[in-house]
């Protein structure tokens, strides 16, 4: 580690028999650089910032040590109704939430978080009239703002007064932050309101039933379209899908261009630069064999002959290696070249 991360590695590693020249500050610098920080003070500041913005996955709350038995029925319903990104059976949890609400419809109005989960916007409007700051304040079992309960929910109550779309509009009108989000288990990129609406991921989490309308409303309200976690969940994670609708929506509002959103201001040096996010999508389309996505991306006039994504390889090389003939033909027709042919 010293050889890899310390700027004076040659001097320090000539002889590990004499550690007098290797100070505590040297060790701290090695650890800081190991985690991508330029110095120990920057690592400490980064850890504190991450701690400030770390939030809970719904399953963390419901399945925590002794938590399940101590939770109220309303809070338990809320956690089950929100999509989880822990390695558990997400679909079974959502089915249990549906069963609980059917057995006791009052769960859907038992708290502002429950109203946001079930889309009961008229009842929620009454609650916000009494406490207008509630739209911005963390609340409920996850200590989330209400907007996240709505976009991560997959459980709607029945009735004319239930609408996730109207709930999101209501919350935004009361000052909810369209960029609301949290660091899942302290990791970047953040899980934002957009991430929740977009859904999908390693557990094939379902998108929100009103995905496209919710995404558009959030983007119109100013949400940063450079949502790295939402793109990953719909790209390299989970079962591949060849619907570029989410890319069209995000690109319409500036995906790939800096927006100076709050998450980039906080963690910009640890997040993928906006311009790289689109090129990363070339890797997804090439490696997973997604012709519709590739056609859309080619239409954006991206550089097809540069290394992309985690692999750092050209899109045509990836498509050839995976045997995705249709994507290969699309790339060749667009003038892409390979380093192996």
C-alpha positions as a Markdown table, in Angstrom:
| # | Residue | x | y | z |
|---|---|---|---|---|
| 1 | Unk | 0.0 | 0.0 | 0.0 |
| 2 | Unk | 2.9 | 2.4 | 0.8 |
| 3 | Unk | 4.4 | 1.7 | -2.6 |
| 4 | Unk | 1.2 | 2.4 | -4.4 |
| 5 | Unk | -0.1 | 5.4 | -2.5 |
| 6 | Unk | 2.7 | 7.3 | -0.8 |
| 7 | Unk | 4.5 | 10.0 | -2.8 |
| 8 | Unk | 7.8 | 9.1 | -1.1 |
| 9 | Unk | 7.3 | 5.4 | -1.5 |
| 10 | Unk | 10.8 | 4.7 | -2.8 |
| 11 | Unk | 12.4 | 6.4 | 0.1 |
| 12 | Unk | 10.1 | 4.8 | 2.7 |
| 13 | Unk | 10.2 | 1.3 | 1.5 |
| 14 | Unk | 13.9 | 0.9 | 1.0 |
| 15 | Unk | 14.0 | -0.9 | 4.4 |
| 16 | Unk | 11.0 | -1.7 | 6.5 |
| 17 | Unk | 13.4 | -2.9 | 9.2 |
| 18 | Unk | 13.8 | 0.7 | 10.3 |
| 19 | Unk | 10.3 | 2.3 | 10.8 |
| 20 | Unk | 11.6 | 5.4 | 12.5 |
| 21 | Unk | 11.2 | 7.3 | 9.2 |
| 22 | Unk | 7.6 | 6.1 | 8.8 |
| 23 | Unk | 5.4 | 8.3 | 10.9 |
| 24 | Unk | 1.8 | 8.2 | 11.8 |
| 25 | Unk | 1.1 | 11.0 | 9.3 |
| 26 | Unk | 2.7 | 8.8 | 6.6 |
| 27 | Unk | 0.3 | 6.0 | 7.5 |
| 28 | Unk | -2.7 | 8.4 | 7.5 |
| 29 | Unk | -1.7 | 9.7 | 4.1 |
| 30 | Unk | -1.6 | 6.1 | 2.7 |
| 31 | Unk | -5.0 | 5.3 | 4.1 |
| 32 | Unk | -6.5 | 8.6 | 2.8 |
| 33 | Unk | -5.2 | 8.0 | -0.7 |
| 34 | Unk | -6.3 | 4.4 | -0.6 |
| 35 | Unk | -9.9 | 5.8 | -0.3 |
| 36 | Unk | -9.4 | 8.4 | -2.9 |
| 37 | Unk | -8.7 | 11.5 | -0.8 |
| 38 | Unk | -5.7 | 13.7 | -1.1 |
| 39 | Unk | -5.0 | 14.0 | 2.6 |
| 40 | Unk | -6.0 | 12.8 | 6.0 |
| 41 | Unk | -8.0 | 16.0 | 6.8 |
| 42 | Unk | -9.9 | 15.6 | 3.5 |
| 43 | Unk | -10.7 | 12.0 | 4.4 |
| 44 | Unk | -12.0 | 13.1 | 7.8 |
| 45 | Unk | -14.1 | 15.8 | 6.2 |
| 46 | Unk | -15.4 | 13.4 | 3.6 |
| 47 | Unk | -16.4 | 10.9 | 6.3 |
| 48 | Unk | -18.2 | 13.6 | 8.3 |
| 49 | Unk | -20.1 | 14.7 | 5.1 |
| 50 | Unk | -21.0 | 11.2 | 4.3 |
| 51 | Unk | -22.3 | 10.6 | 7.8 |
| 52 | Unk | -24.4 | 13.7 | 7.6 |
| 53 | Unk | -26.2 | 12.5 | 4.5 |
| 54 | Unk | -26.3 | 8.8 | 5.1 |
| 55 | Unk | -29.9 | 7.5 | 5.1 |
| 56 | Unk | -31.6 | 4.2 | 5.8 |
| 57 | Unk | -32.8 | 1.6 | 3.4 |
| 58 | Unk | -36.4 | 0.6 | 4.3 |
| 59 | Unk | -35.3 | -2.9 | 5.1 |
| 60 | Unk | -32.6 | -1.6 | 7.5 |
| 61 | Unk | -35.4 | -0.2 | 9.7 |
| 62 | Unk | -37.8 | -3.1 | 9.5 |
| 63 | Unk | -35.3 | -5.9 | 9.9 |
| 64 | Unk | -32.9 | -4.2 | 12.3 |
| 65 | Unk | -32.1 | -5.7 | 15.7 |
| 66 | Unk | -35.3 | -5.8 | 17.6 |
| 67 | Unk | -36.8 | -3.1 | 15.3 |
| 68 | Unk | -39.6 | -5.1 | 13.8 |
| 69 | Unk | -41.3 | -5.9 | 17.1 |
| 70 | Unk | -40.9 | -2.3 | 18.4 |
| 71 | Unk | -42.3 | -0.6 | 15.3 |
| 72 | Unk | -45.9 | 0.6 | 15.0 |
| 73 | Unk | -48.1 | -1.1 | 12.5 |
| 74 | Unk | -48.1 | 2.1 | 10.4 |
| 75 | Unk | -44.3 | 2.4 | 10.3 |
| 76 | Unk | -43.9 | -1.2 | 9.5 |
| 77 | Unk | -46.3 | -0.8 | 6.6 |
| 78 | Unk | -44.4 | 2.2 | 5.4 |
| 79 | Unk | -41.1 | 0.4 | 5.3 |
| 80 | Unk | -42.5 | -2.6 | 3.6 |
| 81 | Unk | -44.2 | -0.5 | 0.9 |
| 82 | Unk | -41.0 | 1.3 | -0.1 |
| 83 | Unk | -38.6 | -0.4 | -2.5 |
| 84 | Unk | -35.5 | -1.8 | -0.8 |
| 85 | Unk | -32.0 | -2.1 | -2.2 |
| 86 | Unk | -30.7 | -4.5 | 0.4 |
| 87 | Unk | -30.1 | -8.1 | -0.8 |
| 88 | Unk | -33.5 | -9.4 | 0.2 |
| 89 | Unk | -36.7 | -10.5 | -1.5 |
| 90 | Unk | -38.0 | -7.0 | -2.4 |
| 91 | Unk | -41.1 | -8.4 | -4.2 |
| 92 | Unk | -42.1 | -10.4 | -1.1 |
| 93 | Unk | -41.9 | -7.3 | 1.0 |
| 94 | Unk | -44.0 | -5.3 | -1.4 |
| 95 | Unk | -46.6 | -8.1 | -1.5 |
| 96 | Unk | -46.8 | -8.1 | 2.3 |
| 97 | Unk | -47.4 | -4.3 | 2.2 |
| 98 | Unk | -50.3 | -4.9 | -0.2 |
| 99 | Unk | -51.7 | -7.5 | 2.1 |
| 100 | Unk | -51.5 | -5.3 | 5.2 |
| 101 | Unk | -53.2 | -2.4 | 3.5 |
| 102 | Unk | -56.0 | -4.5 | 2.2 |
| 103 | Unk | -56.5 | -5.9 | 5.7 |
| 104 | Unk | -56.4 | -2.5 | 7.4 |
| 105 | Unk | -56.9 | 0.5 | 5.0 |
| 106 | Unk | -56.4 | 2.9 | 7.9 |
| 107 | Unk | -52.7 | 2.2 | 7.7 |
| 108 | Unk | -52.6 | 4.4 | 4.6 |
| 109 | Unk | -53.5 | 7.5 | 6.6 |
| 110 | Unk | -51.8 | 6.7 | 9.8 |
| 111 | Unk | -49.0 | 9.2 | 9.4 |
| 112 | Unk | -47.8 | 11.8 | 6.8 |
| 113 | Unk | -45.3 | 9.2 | 5.6 |
| 114 | Unk | -48.1 | 6.7 | 5.1 |
| 115 | Unk | -50.1 | 9.2 | 3.2 |
| 116 | Unk | -47.1 | 9.9 | 0.9 |
| 117 | Unk | -46.6 | 6.2 | 0.4 |
| 118 | Unk | -50.2 | 5.6 | -0.6 |
| 119 | Unk | -50.6 | 8.8 | -2.6 |
| 120 | Unk | -53.4 | 10.2 | -0.5 |
| 121 | Unk | -52.7 | 13.7 | -1.4 |
| 122 | Unk | -55.9 | 15.3 | -0.2 |
| 123 | Unk | -55.4 | 14.0 | 3.4 |
| 124 | Unk | -51.7 | 15.0 | 3.1 |
| 125 | Unk | -52.7 | 18.5 | 2.0 |
| 126 | Unk | -54.7 | 18.8 | 5.2 |
| 127 | Unk | -51.7 | 17.8 | 7.3 |
| 128 | Unk | -49.5 | 20.2 | 5.4 |
| 129 | Unk | -51.9 | 23.0 | 6.0 |
| 130 | Unk | -51.5 | 22.5 | 9.7 |
| 131 | Unk | -47.7 | 22.1 | 9.4 |
| 132 | Unk | -46.3 | 23.6 | 6.2 |
| 133 | Unk | -42.7 | 22.8 | 7.1 |
| 134 | Unk | -43.5 | 19.1 | 7.1 |
| 135 | Unk | -42.8 | 18.8 | 3.4 |
| 136 | Unk | -39.1 | 19.6 | 4.0 |
| 137 | Unk | -38.5 | 17.8 | 7.3 |
| 138 | Unk | -37.3 | 14.3 | 7.8 |
| 139 | Unk | -40.0 | 12.1 | 9.2 |
| 140 | Unk | -41.3 | 8.6 | 9.5 |
| 141 | Unk | -39.4 | 5.4 | 10.2 |
| 142 | Unk | -36.7 | 6.1 | 7.7 |
| 143 | Unk | -36.2 | 9.8 | 8.7 |
| 144 | Unk | -36.7 | 10.7 | 5.1 |
| 145 | Unk | -38.4 | 13.7 | 3.6 |
| 146 | Unk | -42.0 | 12.9 | 2.4 |
| 147 | Unk | -41.0 | 13.2 | -1.2 |
| 148 | Unk | -38.8 | 10.1 | -0.9 |
| 149 | Unk | -41.6 | 8.0 | 0.6 |
| 150 | Unk | -43.7 | 8.8 | -2.4 |
| 151 | Unk | -41.1 | 8.1 | -5.1 |
| 152 | Unk | -39.8 | 4.9 | -3.4 |
| 153 | Unk | -43.3 | 3.6 | -2.7 |
| 154 | Unk | -44.8 | 0.9 | -4.8 |
| 155 | Unk | -48.1 | 0.7 | -2.9 |
| 156 | Unk | -51.0 | 2.9 | -3.8 |
| 157 | Unk | -54.4 | 3.1 | -2.0 |
| 158 | Unk | -57.5 | 2.8 | -4.1 |
| 159 | Unk | -59.7 | 5.8 | -4.7 |
| 160 | Unk | -60.1 | 9.0 | -6.6 |
| 161 | Unk | -58.1 | 10.9 | -4.0 |
| 162 | Unk | -55.0 | 8.8 | -4.4 |
| 163 | Unk | -52.3 | 9.8 | -6.9 |
| 164 | Unk | -48.6 | 9.7 | -6.6 |
| 165 | Unk | -48.4 | 12.4 | -9.3 |
| 166 | Unk | -50.6 | 14.8 | -7.3 |
| 167 | Unk | -48.7 | 13.9 | -4.1 |
| 168 | Unk | -45.4 | 14.9 | -5.7 |
| 169 | Unk | -46.8 | 18.1 | -7.0 |
| 170 | Unk | -48.3 | 18.9 | -3.6 |
| 171 | Unk | -45.0 | 18.3 | -1.8 |
| 172 | Unk | -43.0 | 20.4 | -4.4 |
| 173 | Unk | -45.5 | 23.2 | -4.1 |
| 174 | Unk | -44.9 | 23.2 | -0.3 |
| 175 | Unk | -41.1 | 23.5 | -0.8 |
| 176 | Unk | -39.9 | 19.9 | -1.0 |
| 177 | Unk | -36.4 | 19.6 | -2.5 |
| 178 | Unk | -36.6 | 17.9 | -5.9 |
| 179 | Unk | -33.0 | 16.7 | -5.3 |
| 180 | Unk | -33.9 | 15.1 | -2.0 |
| 181 | Unk | -31.9 | 11.9 | -1.4 |
| 182 | Unk | -29.5 | 10.0 | 0.8 |
| 183 | Unk | -26.3 | 8.0 | 0.7 |
| 184 | Unk | -27.3 | 4.3 | 0.9 |
| 185 | Unk | -25.1 | 2.8 | 3.6 |
| 186 | Unk | -22.9 | 5.9 | 3.2 |
| 187 | Unk | -22.0 | 5.1 | -0.4 |
| 188 | Unk | -22.0 | 7.4 | -3.4 |
| 189 | Unk | -23.7 | 8.1 | -5.7 |
| 190 | Unk | -26.8 | 9.2 | -3.8 |
| 191 | Unk | -30.2 | 7.6 | -4.0 |
| 192 | Unk | -32.3 | 10.5 | -5.0 |
| 193 | Unk | -36.0 | 11.0 | -5.5 |
| 194 | Unk | -35.3 | 10.4 | -9.2 |
| 195 | Unk | -33.5 | 7.1 | -8.3 |
| 196 | Unk | -36.6 | 6.0 | -6.5 |
| 197 | Unk | -39.0 | 6.8 | -9.3 |
| 198 | Unk | -36.8 | 5.1 | -11.9 |
| 199 | Unk | -36.5 | 1.9 | -9.9 |
| 200 | Unk | -34.7 | -1.2 | -11.1 |
| 201 | Unk | -31.3 | -2.4 | -9.8 |
| 202 | Unk | -29.5 | -5.6 | -8.8 |
| 203 | Unk | -32.7 | -7.0 | -7.3 |
| 204 | Unk | -34.8 | -6.1 | -10.3 |
| 205 | Unk | -36.7 | -3.6 | -8.2 |
| 206 | Unk | -39.8 | -2.5 | -10.0 |
| 207 | Unk | -40.0 | 1.1 | -11.3 |
| 208 | Unk | -42.7 | 3.3 | -10.0 |
| 209 | Unk | -46.0 | 2.7 | -11.8 |
| 210 | Unk | -46.0 | 6.5 | -12.7 |
| 211 | Unk | -42.3 | 6.5 | -13.4 |
| 212 | Unk | -42.2 | 8.8 | -16.5 |
| 213 | Unk | -44.6 | 11.4 | -15.1 |
| 214 | Unk | -42.9 | 11.5 | -11.8 |
| 215 | Unk | -39.5 | 11.8 | -13.4 |
| 216 | Unk | -40.7 | 14.6 | -15.6 |
| 217 | Unk | -42.3 | 16.5 | -12.7 |
| 218 | Unk | -39.1 | 16.3 | -10.7 |
| 219 | Unk | -36.9 | 17.4 | -13.6 |
| 220 | Unk | -39.2 | 20.3 | -14.3 |
| 221 | Unk | -38.9 | 21.3 | -10.7 |
| 222 | Unk | -35.1 | 21.4 | -11.1 |
| 223 | Unk | -33.8 | 17.9 | -10.1 |
| 224 | Unk | -30.3 | 17.2 | -11.5 |
| 225 | Unk | -30.7 | 14.8 | -14.4 |
| 226 | Unk | -27.2 | 13.5 | -13.8 |
| 227 | Unk | -28.5 | 10.7 | -11.6 |
| 228 | Unk | -25.6 | 8.2 | -11.5 |
| 229 | Unk | -27.4 | 5.7 | -9.3 |
| 230 | Unk | -30.6 | 5.8 | -11.3 |
| 231 | Unk | -28.5 | 5.2 | -14.5 |
| 232 | Unk | -26.6 | 2.3 | -12.9 |
| 233 | Unk | -29.8 | 0.7 | -11.7 |
| 234 | Unk | -31.2 | 0.9 | -15.2 |
| 235 | Unk | -27.9 | 0.0 | -16.9 |
| 236 | Unk | -25.4 | -2.4 | -15.6 |
| 237 | Unk | -27.5 | -3.6 | -12.7 |
| 238 | Unk | -30.2 | -6.3 | -12.7 |
| 239 | Unk | -31.8 | -7.7 | -15.8 |
| 240 | Unk | -31.0 | -5.8 | -19.0 |
| 241 | Unk | -33.8 | -3.8 | -20.6 |
| 242 | Unk | -33.7 | -2.1 | -24.0 |
| 243 | Unk | -36.1 | 0.8 | -23.3 |
| 244 | Unk | -34.2 | 4.1 | -23.6 |
| 245 | Unk | -37.2 | 6.2 | -22.3 |
| 246 | Unk | -35.5 | 7.1 | -19.1 |
| 247 | Unk | -32.4 | 8.3 | -21.1 |
| 248 | Unk | -34.5 | 10.4 | -23.4 |
| 249 | Unk | -36.2 | 12.1 | -20.4 |
| 250 | Unk | -33.0 | 12.7 | -18.5 |
| 251 | Unk | -31.2 | 13.9 | -21.7 |
| 252 | Unk | -34.1 | 16.3 | -22.5 |
| 253 | Unk | -33.4 | 18.0 | -19.2 |
| 254 | Unk | -29.6 | 18.1 | -19.6 |
| 255 | Unk | -28.1 | 14.7 | -18.8 |
| 256 | Unk | -24.4 | 15.0 | -19.6 |
| 257 | Unk | -24.1 | 18.7 | -18.8 |
| 258 | Unk | -23.2 | 20.2 | -15.4 |
| 259 | Unk | -26.1 | 21.5 | -13.4 |
| 260 | Unk | -24.3 | 22.3 | -10.2 |
| 261 | Unk | -26.8 | 20.3 | -8.2 |
| 262 | Unk | -26.4 | 19.8 | -4.5 |
| 263 | Unk | -25.0 | 16.3 | -4.7 |
| 264 | Unk | -22.3 | 17.4 | -7.1 |
| 265 | Unk | -21.5 | 20.3 | -4.8 |
| 266 | Unk | -21.1 | 18.0 | -1.9 |
| 267 | Unk | -19.4 | 15.0 | -3.5 |
| 268 | Unk | -18.4 | 16.1 | -7.0 |
| 269 | Unk | -14.9 | 14.8 | -6.7 |
| 270 | Unk | -16.3 | 11.3 | -6.0 |
| 271 | Unk | -19.1 | 11.3 | -8.5 |
| 272 | Unk | -18.8 | 10.5 | -12.2 |
| 273 | Unk | -18.6 | 13.8 | -14.1 |
| 274 | Unk | -21.8 | 14.5 | -16.0 |
| 275 | Unk | -20.1 | 14.3 | -19.5 |
| 276 | Unk | -18.9 | 10.8 | -18.6 |
| 277 | Unk | -22.3 | 9.5 | -17.7 |
| 278 | Unk | -23.5 | 9.4 | -21.3 |
| 279 | Unk | -20.3 | 7.7 | -22.5 |
| 280 | Unk | -20.8 | 5.1 | -19.7 |
| 281 | Unk | -24.2 | 4.4 | -21.3 |
| 282 | Unk | -22.3 | 3.3 | -24.5 |
| 283 | Unk | -20.7 | 0.6 | -22.4 |
| 284 | Unk | -24.1 | -0.6 | -21.1 |
| 285 | Unk | -25.6 | -0.7 | -24.6 |
| 286 | Unk | -22.6 | -2.4 | -26.1 |
| 287 | Unk | -21.9 | -4.9 | -23.4 |
| 288 | Unk | -25.5 | -5.9 | -22.8 |
| 289 | Unk | -26.5 | -5.9 | -26.4 |
| 290 | Unk | -29.2 | -3.2 | -26.4 |
| 291 | Unk | -29.8 | -1.9 | -29.9 |
| 292 | Unk | -32.5 | 0.6 | -29.1 |
| 293 | Unk | -30.3 | 2.3 | -26.5 |
| 294 | Unk | -27.4 | 2.3 | -28.9 |
| 295 | Unk | -29.4 | 4.0 | -31.6 |
| 296 | Unk | -30.4 | 6.7 | -29.2 |
| 297 | Unk | -26.9 | 7.2 | -27.9 |
| 298 | Unk | -25.4 | 7.4 | -31.4 |
| 299 | Unk | -27.9 | 10.1 | -32.2 |
| 300 | Unk | -26.3 | 12.2 | -29.5 |
| 301 | Unk | -23.0 | 12.5 | -31.5 |
| 302 | Unk | -20.9 | 10.8 | -28.8 |
| 303 | Unk | -17.3 | 9.7 | -29.5 |
| 304 | Unk | -17.6 | 6.1 | -30.4 |
| 305 | Unk | -13.9 | 5.4 | -30.6 |
| 306 | Unk | -12.9 | 6.1 | -27.0 |
| 307 | Unk | -12.7 | 3.9 | -24.0 |
| 308 | Unk | -16.0 | 3.9 | -22.1 |
| 309 | Unk | -17.3 | 3.1 | -18.6 |
| 310 | Unk | -15.7 | 0.7 | -16.1 |
| 311 | Unk | -14.1 | -1.4 | -18.8 |
| 312 | Unk | -12.3 | 1.5 | -20.5 |
| 313 | Unk | -12.8 | -0.2 | -23.8 |
| 314 | Unk | -14.3 | 0.9 | -27.1 |
| 315 | Unk | -18.0 | 0.1 | -27.6 |
| 316 | Unk | -17.4 | -1.9 | -30.8 |
| 317 | Unk | -14.8 | -4.1 | -29.0 |
| 318 | Unk | -17.3 | -4.8 | -26.2 |
| 319 | Unk | -20.1 | -5.7 | -28.6 |
| 320 | Unk | -17.9 | -7.9 | -30.7 |
| 321 | Unk | -16.6 | -9.7 | -27.6 |
| 322 | Unk | -20.1 | -10.4 | -26.4 |
| 323 | Unk | -21.4 | -11.4 | -29.8 |
| 324 | Unk | -24.1 | -8.8 | -30.1 |
| 325 | Unk | -24.3 | -8.7 | -33.8 |
| 326 | Unk | -27.1 | -6.2 | -34.2 |
| 327 | Unk | -25.3 | -3.7 | -31.9 |
| 328 | Unk | -22.1 | -4.4 | -33.9 |
| 329 | Unk | -23.9 | -3.5 | -37.1 |
| 330 | Unk | -25.3 | -0.3 | -35.7 |
| 331 | Unk | -21.9 | 0.8 | -34.4 |
| 332 | Unk | -20.2 | 0.0 | -37.7 |
| 333 | Unk | -22.8 | 1.9 | -39.7 |
| 334 | Unk | -22.1 | 4.9 | -37.4 |
| 335 | Unk | -18.4 | 4.7 | -38.2 |
| 336 | Unk | -17.2 | 3.1 | -34.9 |
| 337 | Unk | -13.9 | 1.3 | -35.1 |
| 338 | Unk | -12.3 | -1.6 | -33.2 |
| 339 | Unk | -8.9 | -2.1 | -31.8 |
| 340 | Unk | -9.0 | -5.8 | -32.4 |
| 341 | Unk | -10.0 | -6.0 | -36.1 |
